[in-house]
Amino acid sequence: MTYLSRIRINPLREKSRLLLASPHMMHGAVMHAIPDDPANERILWRLDADNPHRPFLFALTPTRPDWSHLIEQAGWPDADGEHAAVRDYAPLLAQIAVGREFAFRLTANPVQNTRTPISPSTEQAEKTEKAKEAAGERQRSFRIGHRTAAHQLTWFLTRTQRWGFAIPDAHTDPPALGLDPHQGVEVSAAQEVRITARGRRSFTKKNGTSRVVLSTATFEGRLRITDATVFTERLLGGIGPAKSYGCGLLTLAPLPAPPLPSSGPGRGQGR
């Protein structure tokens, strides 16, 4: 069984502020919702803060979670309403088929691998120097986050096919600004995807010895499934790196029904 949860977060509480500021701490809170051994499960999560006063935590877990600790520490434990909605994922998985279309949202960590970063960090510069000094040792590549919206969108569009879906062409919007056909994306028409949020997070892990820097982008739009097996794997396994830090969870929603054709002005209306 797989479950998708949505938890309300109260941003005014002290524990909430710590969790919202640190993906590492939020990851720990999510893992604590699993009663057995969470280290052996693929757990995905995402923080949606479109409304900063009412952020929501989404989590996909292979076993049924218990969010009591998070509601007590970072939610509204005594308020009305549904504090944590936990839904069986099976009905959605049953709808996965080639040709089906869904609205989607994904927060990802678009990256590239390079041996020659343009502005290397101190740690990267030290590793590069050590590799040069080591005779015969091949220099390792570095994972660098894409920082511009154009590169982030290009990263996304060049990988959708390997994730089992395609982004249909839009019918009304102009081509997305900044897309460069020479970067590997043929932009013959606008596509049904846009970046709705971008961020750069920098935080340290619990031991304080390792600093993590993430460049994230939230993609929203419409997708069409091209490979049901691969697509299901990405739904359950996540997309891209930094899954422990709130990236990679792809969520779907049914598309609104198309409007009924008009019967023409004045028809069917009494005078």
N, C-alpha and C positions, 0 to 999 in steps of 0.2 A: 504493500500500500504506500501511496505517496500523498502528502497533504500540503496544501497551500494555506498559509496563515496570514492574516492582516491584523496588526496590533496597533492600537492608538497610543501615541507617546505624548506625555504632558511636558512640553519644553521648559516649563517654569520650575520643575523640581531639580534639586541638586544632582541627583543621580542621572537624570535625563541630560543635563548639560554636559556631564562627563562622557556619556555614551555618544551624544551627537557630535562631540568634538573629536572623538577617537574611534576610527573604524576598528582598531585592534580591540578596544574594550567592548564595542558593540558585538564583534565576532564572539567574544567570550560569553556575553549575555545570551546570544543565540544558541551557542553550544550547550549552555546549561539547561536549555529547555528539553533536551533529549535525555530520557531516563537511563538508557543503556550505555553503549560506548560510542559517543558521537565521532570519535576519531576515525572510526571505520565506516562512516556514512558520508555521502556527498551532500552537504548542506549548502544551499544558496540563499542569499538574502539581499535585500535592497532597501534603502531608506528613501522614501518619497516625501520631499519637503516642499512641494509646490506652494502650500500654505505653511509658512514657518511657524504659525501659531497652532497648527494641527498636523504635525508630521505623522506619517504612517510607516511602520516597519512591515515589509513583506518577507516571508521566509518559505522556502520549499524544503520539506524534510521527508526522508523515506519512511519514517515512523511517526506516529502521532505525538506531537509535542505537548508540553505543559508550560504555559506562559504565566503562571501565577506569580513567580518571582519578579518578572518584568513589570507586570501590572502593579504589583505592590510597591516597587521601587521607583518606577518611571512612568506610571500611567495615572488613571483616575479610579482607584480601587473602590471608592464609595459613590461614584457617580452613576447615573442611569446610562443605559445604552449597552451595546455589545463591545466589550473591551478587547476581546481577541476572537476574531472569526477564524475558525479552522474548518477547511472544506476538503473533502475527498477529491483528489485530482483525477480519478478514473473517468468520470464523465467527460472531462475535457480531452483526455488522451484518446477516448473512443471516437472523437470527432476528427482526429488527425487523418487526413487523406490527401493524396496528390490533387492539386487544383483548388483546394479549399483556401479561402482568404480570411484573414483576421486582422483586426487592429492590434498593434503591439506597442510595447514599451520595453526598452533595454537600457540600463546604465552599464557602460563598458569602460575598459581601460585600453584605449587604442595605443599600440606600441609598434616599434620597429626594432630589429636587431642590427647593430652596427659595431664594427671594431674601431671606428674613428668618430666618436661623438664630437660635435662642434664645440660645445661648452661643457667639457667633462667636469664632474664633481671631483673633490679632493680624493675620495675613495677610488673613483674610476681612473684618475691620473696615476695614483699609486700602483694600481693593478697593471696598467699599461706599461709603466716603467719596469715593474718586476718581470713582466713577460718578455720585454726586450732584453733584459739582463740575463734571463735564463736561456742558455744556449740550446737551440733546437726546439724550444717550447713554443707551440703555436699560440698566438694571442687569442684569448677568449673574446667573444662578442659581448656587447652590453645591450640590455633591454632599455630602450629610451622611449618615453611617452611622447606621442604626438601632441603638440600644443595648440595648433591652429584648427579652426573649425573645418577648413577645407581638407587638411590632411586627415582629420578624424573621420570626416564623412567618406573620403576616399578609402580609408582603411576599412570602413564598414561595407561599402558597396562592392569592393573587390573580394570580399570573403563570403557574401551571403550564399553563393552557390554551394560552397563546401559545407555550409551549415544546413543545407536542405531546403532553402527557400529563395525566392526572388522578390524584388521590389517592383511592383507594376509601375508603368508610366502614369504620371498625373495628366489630367485632361485640361486643366485651367492654369496652373501655376507656371511661371517662367522657370528656366533652369536654375538650380541652386547656385547662389553666388559663391565664387571661389573654386568651384570644381574645375580641374585642369584635365582635359582629355589626354594630355601627354603623361599623366601620372598613372595611366592604366585603366581609366574609366571612360568609356565612350558615352558622352553626354549628348545623345540625340534628342532627348526630351527630359523634362523635369520628371523626377520620380517621387513616389508617395512616401517620402521620409524627410524628417527635419530634425535638427538638433534643438532640443528645448531647454537644455541646461548644460553648462560646462563648469568644471571645477578643478582645483589643484589642491590636494590634501598632503600635508606633511606631518608625520607623527612618529613617535618612537615606540618600539615594542616594550613589553613589560620589563625586560631586563635592562633596558636603557642603552644597550650596546649597538643596536641597529636602527638606523633611521630609514623610514619608508616615505617615498614621494610618489604620489599618484596623480596623473592627469586623467580626468574622467569626462565622459560625454554621455548624455541621455538622448537616445534616439526614439522617436515616435513616428508612427505612420501605418502603412498597410503592407502586408506581405502575402505572398501566394506560395503554398507548399509545393516543392518540386520533388522531394524525396522524403516520404513519410518516415522511413526508418531512421535516416540521419537526423531529420528534424526532431523526432522524439528523443533521440540521444542528446541533442543540444538542449532541449527543454529540460531534461532531467540532469544533465551534466554541466550545463552552463556554457557561456560563450566568452572566449578570451581569457586573459590572465586576471590576477588579483581577485579571485572568487572569494577568498577568505575575508576580503575587505569591502564587500558590498557591491561587487561587480559581477556581471555574467548572468543574472537572473532575467530571462525573457518571459514576460507575461503577455497573455493574449486576452482579447475581448471580442465578442461578436460584433460584426459590422452592422450598422443600422440598415433596415430594409430600404430598398430604393423607393422613391416616391411614386405613387400611382400616376399613370399618365393622365394629363389634363383632358377633360372632355370638351374644352373650347370655351371661350367667353360666352356667358349667358345661357349655356345649355344646362338643362336640368334645374333651372331656377324659375320659380314662379314670379309672375309680374304682379 
